[in-house]
Amino acid sequence: MKKINHIHISIDKKLCKGVDGCGLCIHVCPKEVYKIADSLTDKGIKPPEPVNIDQCSGCMLCMMYCPDFSIVVEVEK
């Protein structure tokens, strides 16, 4: 298995329904990478916010379970 050197997580806030409307990414993440954002988006929702990226294992469960395709996880090996 190759060691993960860098992980980049991006969330398209225009596509995301927010944690109150969905929140699957927070619930499926085994490493508790995400938290609820403190601020609202233009749509008036609180999206997930990746705060513990150093804990991310690169499993991509958040990206696979996101029904809105708003999360992209890029893993550099």
Buried (B, 14 or more C-beta within 10 A) or exposed (E): EEEEEEBEBEBEBEEBBBBEEBBBBBEBBEBEBBBBBEEEBEEEBBBBBBEEBEEBEBBBBBBEBBEBEBBBBEBEE
